[in-house]
Amino acid sequence: MAILSKERISLQASAADKADAIRRAGELLVKSGSVLPEYVDGMLSREQSMSTSLGNGVAIPHGMDDSRAHILKTGISILQLKDGVEWDEGEKVYMVIGIAASSDEHVGVLSNLADVIDNEENLIELLNTTDPDVVLKYLGEKQST
C-alpha cells in the first residue's frame, strides 16, 4: 500500500479542538494498520512540547522518537477540516496531516506538501476539495517516468 491512500483521507470533517483533530488523524493511521493506538498518544505528547503547525492552515502532527516502536509501517493520513480548529493562539488549521514514519519514506510527500503550500491556488483547492483524488494528486508519491 502507498504511504498515502484514500483510506487514510477524511475530507470535509470536523473536530472539537486541536487534540480531537490529532486523535482523528491518528485514528486514520490506526485503522489502516500503520500504527498501534499508542502512537496517537505520542502524537498528542509531541504537540504539547512543540507545535506542528506549518502555517497557511496546515499542521503535521507526528509522534516523538520514543513513539517509533508503535509504528507498524510508514503512513500519512489527511484530515481536512471544513471549519478548521484553533491550533495555536489566533491560528486556525484546516488540514491535519498525520505522519508515522520509521525512516525517510515520507520525505517525498512532505516535499510535495511544501510545494502546495507555496502555491496559494493549489492550497485553496486542497483545503476545499471533496475529492480524495485531488489530495492524492498533490500529496501522493510522484511517479517516476
LODREN-351031 format. One line per 2 residues: their letters; for each residue x, y, z of N, C-alpha, C, O. Coordinates in Angstrom, 1 decimal. Example, Ala and Ser with C-alpha at 12.3 -4.5 7.8 and 13.67 -1.06 7.14 Angstrom:
BEGIN
AS	13.2/-5.7/7.8/12.3/-4.5/7.8/13.2/-3.3/7.8/14.2/-3.3/8.5; 12.8/-2.2/7.1/13.7/-1.1/7.1/12.9/0.0/7.9/13.4/1.1/8.0
//
This chain:
BEGIN
MA	0.8/-1.2/0.0/0.0/0.0/0.0/0.9/1.2/0.0/2.0/1.3/0.6; 0.4/2.3/-0.7/1.1/3.5/-0.7/1.2/4.2/0.6/0.4/3.9/1.5
IL	2.1/5.1/0.8/2.3/5.9/2.0/1.0/6.7/2.3/0.6/6.8/3.4; 0.4/7.2/1.2/-0.9/7.9/1.3/-1.9/7.2/0.4/-1.6/7.1/-0.7
SK	-3.0/6.9/1.0/-4.0/6.2/0.2/-5.4/6.8/0.6/-5.5/7.4/1.7; -6.4/6.5/-0.2/-7.7/7.0/0.0/-8.3/6.6/1.4/-9.0/7.4/2.0
ER	-8.0/5.4/1.9/-8.5/5.0/3.2/-7.9/5.9/4.4/-8.5/5.8/5.5; -6.9/6.6/4.1/-6.3/7.5/5.1/-6.6/9.0/4.9/-5.9/9.8/5.4
IS	-7.6/9.2/4.1/-8.0/10.6/3.8/-9.5/10.8/4.2/-10.4/10.0/3.9; -9.7/11.8/5.1/-11.0/12.2/5.5/-11.3/13.6/5.2/-10.6/14.5/5.7
LQ	-12.2/13.9/4.3/-12.5/15.2/3.8/-13.8/15.8/4.4/-14.7/15.0/4.7; -13.8/17.1/4.5/-15.0/17.8/5.0/-15.4/17.3/6.4/-16.5/17.2/6.7
AS	-14.3/17.0/7.2/-14.6/16.5/8.5/-14.7/17.7/9.5/-14.6/18.9/9.1; -14.9/17.3/10.8/-14.9/18.3/11.8/-14.2/17.8/13.0/-14.1/16.5/13.2
AA	-13.8/18.7/13.9/-13.1/18.2/15.1/-13.5/19.3/16.2/-13.6/20.5/15.9; -13.6/18.9/17.4/-13.9/19.8/18.5/-12.8/20.7/18.8/-13.1/21.9/19.1
DK	-11.6/20.3/18.7/-10.4/21.1/19.1/-9.2/20.4/18.5/-9.2/19.4/17.8; -8.0/21.0/18.8/-6.7/20.5/18.3/-6.5/19.1/18.7/-6.1/18.3/17.8
AD	-6.7/18.8/19.9/-6.5/17.4/20.4/-7.4/16.4/19.7/-6.9/15.3/19.3; -8.6/16.8/19.5/-9.6/15.9/18.8/-9.1/15.7/17.3/-9.2/14.6/16.8
AI	-8.6/16.8/16.7/-8.1/16.7/15.3/-7.0/15.7/15.2/-6.9/14.9/14.3; -6.0/15.8/16.2/-4.9/15.0/16.2/-5.3/13.5/16.4/-4.8/12.6/15.7
RR	-6.3/13.3/17.3/-6.8/11.9/17.5/-7.4/11.4/16.2/-7.2/10.2/15.9; -8.2/12.2/15.6/-8.8/11.7/14.3/-7.8/11.4/13.2/-8.0/10.4/12.5
AG	-6.8/12.2/13.1/-5.8/12.0/12.1/-5.0/10.7/12.5/-4.7/9.9/11.6; -4.8/10.5/13.8/-4.1/9.3/14.3/-4.9/8.1/14.1/-4.4/7.0/13.7
EL	-6.2/8.2/14.3/-7.2/7.1/14.1/-7.2/6.5/12.7/-7.3/5.3/12.4; -7.0/7.4/11.7/-6.9/7.0/10.3/-5.7/6.1/10.1/-5.7/5.2/9.3
LV	-4.6/6.5/10.8/-3.4/5.7/10.7/-3.5/4.3/11.4/-3.1/3.3/11.0; -4.3/4.3/12.6/-4.5/3.1/13.3/-5.4/2.1/12.5/-5.1/1.0/12.3
KS	-6.5/2.7/12.0/-7.5/1.8/11.2/-6.8/1.2/10.0/-7.3/0.1/9.5; -5.9/1.9/9.4/-5.3/1.4/8.1/-4.1/0.5/8.4/-3.4/0.0/7.5
GS	-3.8/0.2/9.7/-2.7/-0.7/10.1/-1.3/-0.1/10.0/-0.3/-0.8/10.0; -1.2/1.2/10.0/0.1/1.9/10.0/0.7/1.9/11.4/2.0/1.8/11.6
VL	-0.1/2.2/12.4/0.4/2.3/13.8/-0.5/1.6/14.8/-1.6/1.3/14.5; 0.1/1.4/15.9/-0.7/0.9/17.1/-1.4/2.1/17.7/-0.9/3.2/17.6
PE	-2.5/1.9/18.5/-3.2/3.0/19.1/-2.2/3.9/20.0/-2.5/5.1/20.1; -1.2/3.3/20.6/-0.3/4.1/21.5/0.4/5.2/20.7/0.8/6.2/21.3
YV	0.6/5.0/19.4/1.3/6.1/18.6/0.5/7.4/18.7/1.1/8.5/18.7; -0.8/7.3/18.8/-1.6/8.6/18.8/-1.3/9.3/20.1/-1.3/10.6/20.1
DG	-1.1/8.6/21.2/-0.7/9.3/22.4/0.7/10.0/22.2/0.8/11.1/22.8; 1.6/9.4/21.5/2.8/10.1/21.2/2.6/11.4/20.3/3.4/12.3/20.5
ML	1.7/11.3/19.4/1.4/12.5/18.6/0.9/13.6/19.5/1.3/14.8/19.3; 0.0/13.3/20.4/-0.5/14.3/21.4/0.6/14.9/22.3/0.6/16.1/22.5
SR	1.5/14.0/22.7/2.6/14.4/23.6/3.5/15.4/22.8/3.9/16.4/23.3; 3.8/15.0/21.6/4.7/15.9/20.7/4.1/17.3/20.6/4.8/18.3/20.7
EQ	2.8/17.3/20.4/2.1/18.6/20.2/2.2/19.5/21.4/2.3/20.7/21.3; 2.2/18.9/22.6/2.3/19.6/23.9/3.7/20.2/24.0/3.9/21.3/24.6
SM	4.7/19.5/23.5/6.1/20.0/23.6/6.5/21.0/22.5/7.3/21.9/22.7; 5.9/20.9/21.3/6.2/21.8/20.2/5.1/21.7/19.2/4.7/20.7/18.8
ST	4.6/22.9/18.7/3.6/23.0/17.7/4.0/22.4/16.4/5.2/22.6/16.0; 3.1/21.7/15.8/3.4/21.1/14.5/2.8/21.9/13.3/2.7/21.4/12.2
SL	2.3/23.1/13.6/1.7/23.9/12.6/2.8/24.4/11.6/3.9/24.8/12.0; 2.5/24.3/10.3/3.4/24.8/9.3/3.0/26.2/8.9/3.7/26.9/8.1
GN	1.8/26.7/9.4/1.3/27.9/8.8/0.4/27.6/7.7/0.3/26.5/7.2; -0.3/28.7/7.1/-1.2/28.5/6.0/-2.3/27.5/6.2/-2.8/26.9/5.2
GV	-2.7/27.3/7.5/-3.8/26.4/7.7/-3.5/24.9/7.7/-4.4/24.1/7.7; -2.1/24.6/7.8/-1.7/23.2/7.7/-0.9/22.8/9.0/0.0/23.6/9.4
AI	-1.1/21.6/9.5/-0.3/21.1/10.6/0.1/19.7/10.3/-0.6/19.0/9.6; 1.3/19.2/10.8/1.7/17.9/10.6/2.1/17.2/11.9/3.3/16.9/12.2
PH	1.1/16.8/12.7/1.4/16.1/13.9/2.0/14.7/13.7/1.6/14.0/12.7; 2.9/14.4/14.5/3.6/13.1/14.4/4.1/12.8/15.8/4.2/13.6/16.7
GM	4.5/11.5/16.0/5.0/11.1/17.3/6.4/11.5/17.6/7.1/12.1/16.7; 6.8/11.3/18.8/8.2/11.6/19.2/9.0/10.3/19.0/8.5/9.3/18.6
DD	10.3/10.5/19.1/11.2/9.3/18.9/10.8/8.1/19.6/10.9/7.0/19.1; 10.4/8.2/20.9/10.0/7.1/21.7/8.7/6.4/21.2/8.3/5.4/21.7
SR	8.0/7.1/20.3/6.8/6.5/19.7/7.0/5.6/18.5/6.1/4.9/18.1; 8.2/5.6/18.0/8.5/4.9/16.8/8.3/3.4/17.0/8.0/2.7/16.0
AH	8.4/2.9/18.2/8.2/1.4/18.4/6.7/1.1/18.1/6.4/-0.1/17.9; 5.8/2.0/18.0/4.4/1.8/17.8/4.0/1.9/16.3/2.9/1.8/15.9
IL	5.0/2.2/15.4/4.8/2.3/14.0/5.0/0.9/13.4/6.0/0.2/13.6; 3.9/0.5/12.7/4.0/-0.8/12.0/4.5/-0.7/10.6/5.2/-1.5/10.1
KT	4.1/0.4/9.9/4.6/0.7/8.6/4.4/2.2/8.4/3.4/2.8/8.9; 5.2/2.8/7.5/5.1/4.2/7.2/3.7/4.6/6.6/3.3/3.9/5.7
GI	3.1/5.6/7.1/1.8/6.0/6.6/1.6/7.5/6.9/2.1/8.0/7.8; 0.8/8.1/6.0/0.4/9.5/6.2/-1.1/9.6/6.1/-1.7/9.0/5.2
SI	-1.7/10.3/7.0/-3.2/10.5/7.0/-3.5/12.0/6.7/-2.7/12.9/7.1; -4.6/12.2/6.1/-5.1/13.6/5.8/-6.5/13.8/6.4/-7.4/13.0/6.1
LQ	-6.6/14.8/7.3/-7.8/15.1/7.9/-8.1/16.6/7.5/-7.4/17.5/8.0; -9.0/16.8/6.6/-9.4/18.1/6.1/-10.6/18.6/7.0/-11.6/17.9/7.0
LK	-10.4/19.7/7.6/-11.4/20.3/8.5/-12.1/21.5/7.9/-11.5/22.5/7.7; -13.4/21.3/7.5/-14.1/22.3/6.8/-14.2/23.6/7.5/-14.2/24.7/6.9
DG	-14.3/23.6/8.9/-14.4/24.8/9.7/-13.1/25.1/10.4/-13.0/26.1/11.1; -12.2/24.2/10.3/-10.9/24.4/11.0/-11.0/24.3/12.5/-12.1/24.2/13.0
VE	-9.8/24.3/13.1/-9.8/24.3/14.6/-8.7/25.3/15.0/-7.7/25.4/14.2; -8.8/25.9/16.1/-7.7/26.7/16.6/-6.6/25.9/17.0/-6.7/24.9/17.8
WD	-5.4/26.2/16.4/-4.2/25.3/16.7/-3.3/26.0/17.7/-3.0/25.5/18.8; -2.8/27.2/17.3/-2.0/28.0/18.2/-2.8/29.3/18.3/-3.8/29.5/17.6
EG	-2.5/30.1/19.3/-3.3/31.2/19.6/-3.5/32.1/18.4/-2.6/32.6/17.8; -4.8/32.2/18.0/-5.2/33.0/16.8/-4.9/32.4/15.5/-5.2/33.0/14.5
EK	-4.5/31.1/15.5/-4.2/30.5/14.2/-5.1/29.3/14.0/-5.3/28.4/14.9; -5.8/29.2/12.9/-6.7/28.1/12.6/-6.0/27.1/11.6/-5.2/27.5/10.7
VY	-6.2/25.8/11.8/-5.7/24.8/10.9/-6.9/24.1/10.2/-7.9/23.8/10.9; -6.8/23.9/8.9/-7.8/23.3/8.1/-7.4/22.0/7.6/-8.3/21.2/7.1
MV	-6.2/21.7/7.6/-5.7/20.4/7.1/-4.7/19.8/8.1/-3.6/20.4/8.4; -5.0/18.6/8.7/-4.1/18.0/9.6/-3.5/16.7/8.9/-4.2/15.9/8.4
IG	-2.2/16.7/8.8/-1.5/15.6/8.1/-0.8/14.8/9.1/0.3/15.2/9.6; -1.3/13.7/9.5/-0.7/12.8/10.5/0.4/12.0/9.8/0.2/11.4/8.8
IA	1.6/12.0/10.5/2.7/11.3/9.9/3.2/10.2/10.9/3.4/10.5/12.0; 3.4/9.0/10.3/4.0/7.9/11.0/5.1/7.4/10.1/4.8/6.7/9.1
AS	6.4/7.6/10.5/7.5/7.2/9.7/8.6/6.6/10.5/9.0/7.3/11.5; 9.0/5.5/10.1/10.2/4.9/10.9/11.5/5.1/10.2/12.6/4.9/10.7
SD	11.4/5.6/8.9/12.6/6.1/8.2/12.3/7.3/7.4/11.5/8.1/7.8; 12.8/7.4/6.1/12.7/8.6/5.4/11.6/8.5/4.2/11.6/9.3/3.4
EH	10.8/7.4/4.2/9.9/7.2/3.1/8.9/8.4/2.9/8.4/8.6/1.8; 8.6/9.1/4.0/7.6/10.2/3.9/8.2/11.5/3.4/7.4/12.4/3.2
VG	9.5/11.6/3.2/10.1/12.9/2.8/9.5/13.4/1.4/9.3/14.6/1.3; 9.2/12.5/0.5/8.7/12.9/-0.8/7.3/13.6/-0.6/7.0/14.6/-1.3
VL	6.5/13.0/0.2/5.2/13.6/0.5/5.3/15.0/1.1/4.6/15.9/0.7; 6.2/15.1/2.1/6.5/16.4/2.7/7.0/17.4/1.7/6.7/18.6/1.7
SN	7.8/17.0/0.8/8.3/17.9/-0.3/7.2/18.3/-1.2/7.1/19.5/-1.5; 6.3/17.4/-1.5/5.1/17.8/-2.3/4.2/18.8/-1.5/3.7/19.8/-2.1
LA	4.1/18.6/-0.2/3.3/19.5/0.6/3.9/20.9/0.6/3.2/21.8/0.5; 5.2/20.9/0.7/5.9/22.3/0.7/5.6/23.0/-0.6/5.4/24.2/-0.6
DV	5.6/22.3/-1.7/5.3/22.9/-3.0/3.8/23.4/-3.0/3.6/24.5/-3.5; 2.9/22.6/-2.5/1.5/23.0/-2.5/1.3/24.2/-1.6/0.6/25.2/-2.0
ID	1.9/24.3/-0.4/1.7/25.4/0.5/2.2/26.7/-0.1/1.7/27.8/0.1; 3.3/26.6/-0.9/3.9/27.7/-1.6/3.0/28.3/-2.7/3.1/29.4/-3.1
NE	2.0/27.5/-3.2/1.2/27.9/-4.3/-0.2/28.1/-3.7/-1.0/27.1/-3.5; -0.6/29.3/-3.5/-1.9/29.6/-2.9/-3.1/29.0/-3.6/-4.0/28.5/-2.9
EN	-3.1/29.0/-4.9/-4.2/28.5/-5.7/-4.4/27.0/-5.4/-5.5/26.5/-5.2; -3.2/26.3/-5.4/-3.3/24.8/-5.2/-3.7/24.5/-3.7/-4.4/23.6/-3.4
LI	-3.2/25.3/-2.8/-3.5/25.1/-1.4/-5.0/25.3/-1.1/-5.6/24.5/-0.4; -5.6/26.3/-1.8/-7.0/26.6/-1.6/-7.8/25.4/-2.2/-8.8/25.0/-1.6
EL	-7.4/24.9/-3.3/-8.1/23.7/-3.9/-8.0/22.5/-2.9/-9.0/21.8/-2.7; -6.8/22.3/-2.4/-6.6/21.2/-1.4/-7.4/21.3/-0.2/-7.9/20.3/0.3
LN	-7.5/22.5/0.4/-8.3/22.7/1.6/-9.8/22.6/1.4/-10.5/22.5/2.4; -10.2/22.7/0.2/-11.7/22.8/-0.1/-12.2/21.6/-0.9/-13.4/21.5/-1.1
TT	-11.4/20.8/-1.4/-11.8/19.7/-2.3/-12.7/18.7/-1.5/-12.6/18.5/-0.3; -13.6/18.1/-2.3/-14.4/16.9/-1.7/-14.0/15.6/-2.4/-14.6/14.6/-2.2
DP	-12.9/15.7/-3.2/-12.5/14.5/-4.0/-11.1/14.1/-3.5/-10.1/14.8/-3.6; -11.0/12.9/-2.9/-9.7/12.4/-2.4/-8.7/12.3/-3.5/-7.5/12.3/-3.2
DV	-9.1/12.1/-4.8/-8.1/12.1/-5.9/-7.3/13.4/-6.0/-6.2/13.4/-6.4; -8.0/14.5/-5.6/-7.2/15.8/-5.7/-6.1/15.8/-4.6/-5.0/16.3/-4.9
VL	-6.4/15.2/-3.5/-5.4/15.1/-2.4/-4.3/14.3/-2.9/-3.1/14.6/-2.7; -4.6/13.1/-3.5/-3.6/12.2/-4.0/-2.7/12.9/-5.1/-1.5/12.7/-5.2
KY	-3.4/13.7/-5.9/-2.7/14.4/-7.0/-1.6/15.3/-6.4/-0.5/15.3/-6.9; -1.9/16.0/-5.4/-1.0/17.0/-4.8/0.0/16.4/-3.8/1.2/16.8/-3.8
LG	-0.5/15.4/-3.1/0.4/14.9/-1.9/0.8/13.5/-2.1/1.7/13.0/-1.3; 0.3/12.7/-3.1/0.7/11.4/-3.2/2.2/11.3/-3.8/2.7/12.3/-4.3
EK	2.7/10.1/-3.7/4.1/10.0/-4.2/4.1/10.2/-5.7/3.2/9.7/-6.4; 5.1/11.0/-6.2/5.2/11.2/-7.6/5.7/10.0/-8.3/6.6/9.3/-7.8
QS	5.1/9.7/-9.5/5.5/8.5/-10.2/6.7/8.9/-11.1/6.7/9.9/-11.8; 7.7/8.1/-11.1/8.9/8.4/-11.9/8.6/7.9/-13.3/8.0/6.8/-13.5
T	9.0/8.6/-14.3/8.8/8.2/-15.7/10.0/7.8/-16.4/10.0/7.5/-17.6
//
